[in-house]
């Protein structure tokens, strides 16, 4: 890092040193992640509490957002907006499809006798 600070005048050397620093950082991060994953796998069977703590450490306590995908009737994933809108309309019509037939006709003729007020 100090070498990098000293070589600010020489741009080409500075770029090369930046690449080296980034490579080392990436390797160190990958090594750390691999060791954490090994610890998680070791604790999977023996101690689930420690396993979940390690998972929280690795993910920084954040749960990744789940991306819901919409599938067609055939099981294909729909990506385009037009296709997803069509599938939603298709799904809603399936939900509200009424297969009972027409409603019965109710006549008001059979009301019975009128009540007499006395």
MMTF fields as JSON, N, C-alpha, C and O atoms, coordinates in Angstrom:
{
  "mmtfVersion": "1.0.0",
  "mmtfProducer": "UNKNOWN",
  "numBonds": 471,
  "numAtoms": 472,
  "numGroups": 118,
  "numChains": 1,
  "numModels": 1,
  "chainsPerModel": [1],
  "groupsPerChain": [118],
  "chainIdList": ["A"],
  "bondAtomList": [4, 2, 8, 6, 12, 10, 16, 14, 20, 18, 24, 22, 28, 26, 32, 30, 36, 34, 40, 38, 44, 42, 48, 46, 52, 50, 56, 54, 60, 58, 64, 62, 68, 66, 72, 70, 76, 74, 80, 78, 84, 82, 88, 86, 92, 90, 96, 94, 100, 98, 104, 102, 108, 106, 112, 110, 116, 114, 120, 118, 124, 122, 128, 126, 132, 130, 136, 134, 140, 138, 144, 142, 148, 146, 152, 150, 156, 154, 160, 158, 164, 162, 168, 166, 172, 170, 176, 174, 180, 178, 184, 182, 188, 186, 192, 190, 196, 194, 200, 198, 204, 202, 208, 206, 212, 210, 216, 214, 220, 218, 224, 222, 228, 226, 232, 230, 236, 234, 240, 238, 244, 242, 248, 246, 252, 250, 256, 254, 260, 258, 264, 262, 268, 266, 272, 270, 276, 274, 280, 278, 284, 282, 288, 286, 292, 290, 296, 294, 300, 298, 304, 302, 308, 306, 312, 310, 316, 314, 320, 318, 324, 322, 328, 326, 332, 330, 336, 334, 340, 338, 344, 342, 348, 346, 352, 350, 356, 354, 360, 358, 364, 362, 368, 366, 372, 370, 376, 374, 380, 378, 384, 382, 388, 386, 392, 390, 396, 394, 400, 398, 404, 402, 408, 406, 412, 410, 416, 414, 420, 418, 424, 422, 428, 426, 432, 430, 436, 434, 440, 438, 444, 442, 448, 446, 452, 450, 456, 454, 460, 458, 464, 462, 468, 466],
  "bondOrderList": [1, 1, 1, 1, 1, 1, 1, 1, 1, 1, 1, 1, 1, 1, 1, 1, 1, 1, 1, 1, 1, 1, 1, 1, 1, 1, 1, 1, 1, 1, 1, 1, 1, 1, 1, 1, 1, 1, 1, 1, 1, 1, 1, 1, 1, 1, 1, 1, 1, 1, 1, 1, 1, 1, 1, 1, 1, 1, 1, 1, 1, 1, 1, 1, 1, 1, 1, 1, 1, 1, 1, 1, 1, 1, 1, 1, 1, 1, 1, 1, 1, 1, 1, 1, 1, 1, 1, 1, 1, 1, 1, 1, 1, 1, 1, 1, 1, 1, 1, 1, 1, 1, 1, 1, 1, 1, 1, 1, 1, 1, 1, 1, 1, 1, 1, 1, 1],
  "groupList": [{"groupName": "UNK", "atomNameList": ["N", "CA", "C", "O"], "elementList": ["N", "C", "C", "O"], "formalChargeList": [0, 0, 0, 0], "bondAtomList": [1, 0, 2, 1, 3, 2], "bondOrderList": [1, 1, 2], "singleLetterCode": "X", "chemCompType": "L-PEPTIDE LINKING"}],
  "groupTypeList": [0, 0, 0, 0, 0, 0, 0, 0, 0, 0, 0, 0, 0, 0, 0, 0, 0, 0, 0, 0, 0, 0, 0, 0, 0, 0, 0, 0, 0, 0, 0, 0, 0, 0, 0, 0, 0, 0, 0, 0, 0, 0, 0, 0, 0, 0, 0, 0, 0, 0, 0, 0, 0, 0, 0, 0, 0, 0, 0, 0, 0, 0, 0, 0, 0, 0, 0, 0, 0, 0, 0, 0, 0, 0, 0, 0, 0, 0, 0, 0, 0, 0, 0, 0, 0, 0, 0, 0, 0, 0, 0, 0, 0, 0, 0, 0, 0, 0, 0, 0, 0, 0, 0, 0, 0, 0, 0, 0, 0, 0, 0, 0, 0, 0, 0, 0, 0, 0],
  "groupIdList": [1, 2, 3, 4, 5, 6, 7, 8, 9, 10, 11, 12, 13, 14, 15, 16, 17, 18, 19, 20, 21, 22, 23, 24, 25, 26, 27, 28, 29, 30, 31, 32, 33, 34, 35, 36, 37, 38, 39, 40, 41, 42, 43, 44, 45, 46, 47, 48, 49, 50, 51, 52, 53, 54, 55, 56, 57, 58, 59, 60, 61, 62, 63, 64, 65, 66, 67, 68, 69, 70, 71, 72, 73, 74, 75, 76, 77, 78, 79, 80, 81, 82, 83, 84, 85, 86, 87, 88, 89, 90, 91, 92, 93, 94, 95, 96, 97, 98, 99, 100, 101, 102, 103, 104, 105, 106, 107, 108, 109, 110, 111, 112, 113, 114, 115, 116, 117, 118],
  "secStructList": [7, 2, 2, 2, 2, 2, 6, 1, 1, 1, 2, 2, 2, 2, 2, 2, 2, 2, 2, 2, 2, 2, 2, 2, 2, 2, 2, 2, 2, 2, 2, 2, 2, 2, 2, 2, 2, 2, 2, 2, 2, 2, 2, 2, 2, 2, 7, 2, 2, 2, 2, 2, 2, 2, 2, 2, 2, 2, 2, 6, 6, 7, 7, 7, 7, 7, 7, 7, 7, 3, 3, 7, 6, 6, 1, 7, 3, 3, 7, 1, 2, 2, 2, 2, 2, 2, 2, 2, 2, 2, 2, 2, 2, 2, 2, 6, 7, 7, 7, 1, 7, 1, 7, 7, 7, 7, 7, 1, 1, 7, 7, 7, 7, 7, 7, 7, 7, 7],
  "xCoordList": [0.819, 0.0, 0.867, 0.546, 1.98, 2.852, 3.501, 3.686, 3.848, 4.423, 3.454, 3.848, 2.211, 1.18, 1.106, 0.926, 1.242, 1.199, 2.392, 2.261, 3.555, 4.769, 4.764, 5.403, 4.058, 4.118, 2.949, 2.59, 2.359, 1.231, 1.652, 0.829, 2.918, 3.394, 3.427, 3.11, 3.8, 3.87, 2.531, 2.286, 1.676, 0.301, 0.266, -0.528, 1.108, 1.081, 1.427, 0.757, 2.473, 2.866, 1.783, 1.534, 1.152, 0.072, -1.103, -1.694, -1.44, -2.542, -2.212, -3.068, -0.97, -0.56, -0.603, -1.064, -0.123, -0.161, -1.599, -1.894, -2.492, -3.906, -4.494, -5.253, -4.14, -4.62, -4.123, -4.87, -2.841, -2.28, -2.969, -3.27, -3.216, -3.885, -5.292, -5.717, -6.014, -7.375, -7.371, -8.24, -6.384, -6.293, -6.063, -6.701, -5.138, -4.854, -6.08, -6.378, -6.774, -7.987, -9.051, -9.703, -9.225, -10.218, -9.851, -10.719, -8.543, -8.111, -8.324, -8.764, -8.013, -8.198, -9.678, -10.037, -10.522, -11.965, -12.485, -13.294, -12.023, -12.456, -11.996, -12.742, -10.746, -10.233, -11.066, -11.407, -11.394, -12.206, -13.586, -14.091, -14.185, -15.515, -15.472, -16.366, -14.433, -14.316, -14.153, -14.759, -13.342, -13.18, -14.483, -14.819, -15.215, -16.501, -17.488, -18.225, -17.494, -18.394, -18.031, -18.913, -16.733, -16.313, -16.783, -17.239, -16.671, -17.14, -18.647, -19.139, -19.372, -20.83, -21.16, -22.038, -20.454, -20.708, -20.353, -21.047, -19.278, -18.902, -19.959, -20.245, -20.533, -21.528, -22.935, -23.866, -23.102, -24.427, -25.024, -26.203, -24.233, -24.738, -24.632, -25.533, -23.532, -23.28, -23.943, -24.562, -23.822, -24.313, -25.005, -24.356, -26.307, -27.055, -27.059, -27.183, -26.926, -26.922, -25.703, -25.826, -24.534, -23.313, -23.391, -22.921, -23.982, -24.127, -24.93, -24.532, -26.039, -26.873, -26.172, -26.353, -25.378, -24.604, -23.592, -23.419, -22.923, -21.937, -22.611, -22.058, -23.786, -24.518, -24.843, -24.707, -25.275, -25.567, -24.313, -24.377, -23.167, -21.911, -21.546, -21.156, -21.673, -21.286, -22.214, -21.762, -23.499, -24.465, -24.69, -25.524, -23.964, -24.115, -25.525, -25.991, -26.204, -27.534, -28.619, -29.768, -28.28, -29.27, -29.793, -29.042, -31.067, -31.683, -31.859, -32.401, -31.398, -31.494, -32.948, -33.739, -33.274, -34.634, -34.936, -34.111, -36.107, -36.522, -37.219, -38.156, -36.748, -37.337, -38.353, -38.005, -39.6, -40.641, -40.684, -40.671, -40.736, -40.826, -42.203, -42.783, -42.688, -43.999, -43.811, -42.992, -44.551, -44.416, -45.703, -46.803, -45.528, -46.683, -47.32, -46.839, -48.385, -49.036, -48.108, -48.191, -47.219, -46.292, -45.1, -44.329, -44.939, -43.826, -42.661, -41.631, -42.795, -41.733, -41.743, -42.806, -40.565, -40.456, -40.767, -40.205, -41.673, -42.07, -41.275, -41.244, -40.634, -39.797, -40.381, -40.189, -41.074, -41.576, -42.852, -43.652, -43.021, -44.159, -45.479, -46.45, -45.513, -46.736, -47.16, -48.339, -46.189, -46.493, -46.962, -47.889, -46.326, -46.738, -48.136, -48.921, -48.445, -49.793, -50.84, -51.91, -50.528, -51.463, -51.656, -52.776, -50.559, -50.655, -51.476, -52.261, -51.302, -52.099, -53.581, -54.416, -53.911, -55.325, -55.879, -57.025, -55.076, -55.482, -55.724, -56.709, -54.834, -54.944, -56.191, -56.899, -56.462, -57.634, -58.921, -59.858, -58.986, -60.198, -60.394, -61.531, -59.303, -59.429, -59.977, -60.797, -59.522, -59.989, -61.48, -62.189, -61.946, -63.33, -64.254, -65.399, -63.782, -64.645, -65.686, -65.355, -66.938, -68.033, -68.654, -69.278, -68.496, -69.001, -70.348, -70.708, -71.098, -72.374, -73.54, -74.631, -73.356, -74.47, -75.161, -74.738, -76.243, -76.937, -77.674, -78.063, -77.866, -78.576, -80.056, -80.617, -80.688, -82.104, -82.986, -82.67, -84.094, -85.045, -86.005, -86.638, -86.11, -86.991, -88.178, -88.031, -89.344, -90.549, -91.178, -91.086, -91.802, -92.444, -93.927, -94.651, -94.387, -95.811, -96.226, -97.366, -95.339, -95.695, -95.394, -94.575, -96.059, -95.837, -96.721, -96.453, -97.742, -98.642, -99.8, -100.013, -100.548, -101.697, -101.276, -100.239, -102.105, -101.875, -102.373, -103.381, -101.678, -102.078, -103.102, -102.884, -104.221, -105.281, -105.093, -104.825, -105.238, -105.127, -106.542, -107.415, -106.779, -108.121, -108.144, -109.206],
  "yCoordList": [-1.189, 0.0, 1.258, 2.254, 1.185, 2.359, 2.57, 3.702, 1.464, 1.572, 2.277, 3.087, 1.963, 2.557, 4.067, 4.832, 4.49, 5.922, 6.662, 7.795, 6.014, 6.649, 6.783, 7.684, 5.907, 5.882, 6.593, 6.255, 7.541, 8.259, 9.006, 9.224, 9.4, 10.129, 9.216, 9.65, 7.982, 7.031, 6.299, 5.361, 6.712, 6.191, 4.701, 3.962, 4.252, 2.849, 1.938, 0.931, 2.292, 1.477, 1.511, 0.51, 2.654, 2.798, 1.888, 1.265, 1.809, 0.952, -0.51, -1.267, -0.908, -2.294, -2.629, -3.704, -1.709, -1.947, -2.017, -2.812, -1.196, -1.266, -2.631, -3.191, -3.164, -4.493, -5.555, -6.451, -5.443, -6.419, -6.343, -7.372, -5.133, -4.96, -5.543, -6.225, -5.281, -5.811, -7.329, -7.977, -7.91, -9.372, -9.974, -10.959, -9.368, -9.885, -9.765, -10.674, -8.656, -8.475, -9.501, -10.07, -9.735, -10.722, -12.12, -12.881, -12.469, -13.79, -13.932, -14.981, -12.877, -12.921, -13.064, -13.815, -12.348, -12.444, -13.835, -14.401, -14.383, -15.723, -16.764, -17.684, -16.615, -17.539, -17.45, -18.476, -16.234, -16.052, -16.683, -17.358, -16.454, -17.012, -18.535, -19.182, -19.109, -20.57, -21.146, -22.169, -20.503, -21.014, -20.895, -21.783, -19.804, -19.653, -20.729, -21.29, -21.01, -22.049, -23.42, -24.223, -23.688, -24.96, -25.059, -26.115, -23.954, -23.952, -24.181, -24.894, -23.577, -23.762, -25.218, -25.794, -25.821, -27.222, -28.143, -29.133, -27.836, -28.657, -28.594, -29.601, -27.426, -27.248, -27.624, -27.569, -28.0, -28.352, -29.504, -29.47, -30.505, -31.69, -31.547, -31.961, -30.962, -30.982, -29.846, -30.086, -28.621, -27.491, -26.492, -25.669, -26.579, -25.727, -24.259, -23.372, -23.99, -22.602, -21.856, -20.741, -22.476, -21.862, -21.75, -20.772, -22.747, -22.711, -21.485, -20.779, -21.227, -20.08, -18.757, -17.772, -18.729, -17.524, -17.241, -16.094, -18.29, -18.123, -17.661, -16.847, -18.173, -17.75, -16.266, -15.537, -15.808, -14.384, -13.532, -12.435, -14.039, -13.3, -13.165, -12.089, -14.249, -14.241, -13.348, -12.633, -13.382, -12.598, -11.211, -10.46, -10.862, -9.567, -9.366, -8.23, -10.429, -10.34, -9.987, -9.789, -9.904, -9.528, -10.772, -11.694, -10.772, -11.847, -11.345, -10.265, -12.138, -11.694, -11.711, -12.554, -10.778, -10.671, -11.845, -12.252, -12.365, -13.472, -12.902, -12.109, -13.318, -12.84, -13.879, -15.015, -13.474, -14.381, -14.434, -13.408, -15.631, -15.745, -16.3, -17.088, -15.879, -16.294, -17.349, -17.18, -18.417, -19.512, -19.667, -19.409, -20.092, -20.331, -21.659, -22.337, -22.026, -23.305, -24.477, -25.525, -24.28, -25.347, -25.437, -26.394, -24.454, -24.451, -23.593, -23.561, -22.896, -22.015, -20.72, -20.232, -20.169, -18.913, -17.762, -17.667, -16.886, -15.742, -14.52, -14.175, -13.872, -12.72, -11.41, -10.36, -11.459, -10.228, -9.77, -10.58, -8.463, -7.88, -8.298, -8.583, -8.333, -8.699, -10.126, -10.392, -11.032, -12.423, -12.568, -13.329, -11.837, -11.944, -11.378, -11.93, -10.275, -9.71, -10.67, -10.832, -11.308, -12.269, -13.452, -13.928, -13.927, -15.065, -14.698, -15.514, -13.471, -13.046, -13.006, -13.465, -12.462, -12.404, -13.811, -14.079, -14.701, -16.093, -16.742, -17.457, -16.494, -17.052, -16.543, -17.319, -15.245, -14.661, -15.221, -15.514, -15.376, -15.944, -17.384, -17.825, -18.131, -19.496, -19.488, -20.332, -18.532, -18.464, -18.176, -18.771, -17.265, -16.824, -17.491, -17.069, -18.51, -19.231, -19.992, -20.707, -19.823, -20.434, -21.508, -21.193, -22.754, -23.856, -24.378, -25.511, -23.587, -24.055, -23.85, -24.351, -23.153, -22.891, -21.592, -20.883, -21.278, -20.016, -20.08, -21.161, -18.938, -18.932, -19.266, -18.946, -19.902, -20.261, -19.012, -17.988, -19.134, -18.027, -18.127, -19.163, -17.079, -17.055, -16.168, -14.989, -16.763, -15.978, -15.487, -16.14, -14.352, -13.758, -14.107, -13.542, -15.02, -15.36, -16.218, -16.127, -17.038, -17.928, -17.273, -17.762, -16.182, -15.502, -16.067, -15.847, -16.77, -17.304, -16.358, -15.418, -16.599, -15.774, -14.455, -14.338, -13.477, -12.169, -12.186, -12.818, -11.507, -11.428, -10.303, -9.174, -10.654, -9.667, -8.956, -9.567, -7.686, -6.906, -6.708, -6.247, -7.039, -6.855, -5.885, -5.62],
  "zCoordList": [0.0, 0.0, 0.0, -0.648, 0.748, 0.765, -0.58, -1.027, -1.224, -2.566, -3.494, -4.333, -3.333, -4.176, -3.944, -4.891, -2.707, -2.41, -3.01, -3.473, -2.998, -3.505, -5.021, -5.564, -5.704, -7.173, -7.831, -8.959, -7.182, -7.784, -9.042, -9.931, -9.132, -10.314, -11.533, -12.641, -11.346, -12.452, -12.545, -11.786, -13.452, -13.542, -13.873, -13.29, -14.794, -15.208, -14.037, -13.808, -13.298, -12.156, -11.078, -10.407, -10.921, -9.939, -10.291, -9.408, -11.573, -12.019, -11.743, -11.285, -12.021, -11.778, -10.293, -9.907, -9.461, -8.02, -7.503, -6.61, -8.05, -7.66, -7.985, -7.195, -9.154, -9.541, -8.57, -8.173, -8.189, -7.257, -5.896, -5.291, -5.422, -4.126, -4.184, -3.252, -5.264, -5.401, -5.465, -4.882, -6.181, -6.261, -4.886, -4.512, -4.132, -2.788, -1.88, -1.104, -1.981, -1.161, -1.531, -0.655, -2.827, -3.266, -2.796, -2.367, -2.875, -2.405, -0.905, -0.434, -0.152, 1.298, 1.65, 2.557, 0.935, 1.192, 0.844, 1.58, -0.27, -0.669, 0.347, 0.683, 0.84, 1.851, 3.129, 3.719, 3.56, 4.764, 4.59, 5.487, 3.423, 3.155, 3.163, 3.708, 2.559, 2.533, 3.93, 4.248, 4.773, 6.136, 6.923, 7.706, 6.718, 7.405, 6.948, 7.759, 5.651, 5.131, 5.688, 5.99, 5.827, 6.421, 7.87, 8.308, 8.615, 10.004, 10.065, 10.94, 9.137, 9.095, 8.816, 9.459, 7.853, 7.515, 8.672, 8.905, 9.406, 10.558, 11.654, 12.301, 11.863, 12.92, 12.48, 13.283, 11.237, 10.725, 11.516, 11.87, 11.792, 12.479, 13.99, 14.719, 14.465, 15.902, 16.674, 17.71, 16.186, 16.969, 16.047, 15.401, 15.999, 15.068, 15.499, 14.654, 16.797, 17.258, 16.714, 16.207, 16.823, 16.297, 14.78, 14.198, 14.148, 12.691, 12.265, 11.338, 12.921, 12.561, 12.883, 12.167, 13.95, 14.253, 13.15, 12.739, 12.673, 11.595, 10.308, 9.568, 10.049, 8.842, 8.939, 7.956, 10.123, 10.304, 10.129, 9.574, 10.604, 10.438, 8.962, 8.507, 8.228, 6.814, 6.003, 5.108, 6.308, 5.528, 6.107, 5.602, 7.155, 7.833, 8.366, 8.452, 8.72, 9.298, 8.317, 8.71, 7.052, 6.051, 5.351, 5.033, 5.126, 4.368, 2.949, 2.716, 2.016, 0.628, 0.175, 0.596, -0.676, -1.178, -2.088, -2.906, -1.931, -2.785, -4.004, -3.906, -5.114, -6.355, -6.8, -7.123, -6.812, -7.242, -8.755, -9.435, -9.258, -10.709, -11.051, -10.304, -12.163, -12.616, -13.689, -14.592, -13.596, -14.553, -15.354, -14.866, -16.58, -17.435, -17.042, -16.134, -17.714, -17.424, -17.708, -17.066, -18.686, -19.062, -18.12, -18.19, -17.238, -16.308, -16.756, -16.082, -17.876, -18.357, -17.552, -17.167, -17.299, -16.564, -17.507, -18.597, -17.072, -17.887, -17.45, -16.269, -18.416, -18.103, -18.631, -18.018, -19.735, -20.341, -19.647, -19.177, -19.594, -18.883, -19.522, -18.822, -20.849, -21.557, -21.194, -20.959, -21.153, -20.823, -19.383, -19.107, -18.454, -17.056, -16.838, -16.068, -17.517, -17.387, -17.934, -17.347, -19.061, -19.637, -18.692, -18.51, -18.087, -17.173, -15.938, -15.456, -15.418, -14.268, -14.62, -13.841, -15.785, -16.171, -16.347, -15.987, -16.893, -17.055, -15.69, -15.504, -14.751, -13.413, -12.694, -12.052, -12.801, -12.137, -12.726, -11.983, -14.041, -14.642, -14.195, -14.032, -13.992, -13.474, -12.058, -11.698, -11.25, -9.866, -9.776, -8.964, -10.61, -10.506, -11.514, -11.673, -12.187, -13.115, -12.298, -11.353, -12.68, -11.941, -12.817, -13.83, -12.45, -13.256, -12.794, -13.115, -12.053, -11.514, -12.459, -12.191, -13.524, -14.425, -14.068, -13.155, -14.803, -14.531, -13.192, -12.751, -12.55, -11.272, -11.482, -12.53, -10.501, -10.647, -10.668, -10.061, -11.383, -11.472, -10.297, -10.093, -9.544, -8.373, -8.716, -9.038, -8.636, -8.946, -7.645, -6.606, -7.725, -6.56, -6.489, -5.668, -7.325, -7.361, -6.178, -5.724, -5.677, -4.576, -3.23, -2.452, -2.982, -1.719, -0.613, 0.568, -0.975, 0.032, 0.279, -0.488, 1.341, 1.655, 2.257, 2.911, 2.016, 2.607, 4.044, 4.358, 4.883, 6.285, 6.417, 5.979, 7.035, 7.22, 8.551, 9.585, 8.483, 9.706, 10.236, 9.5, 11.465, 12.004, 13.133, 13.697]
}
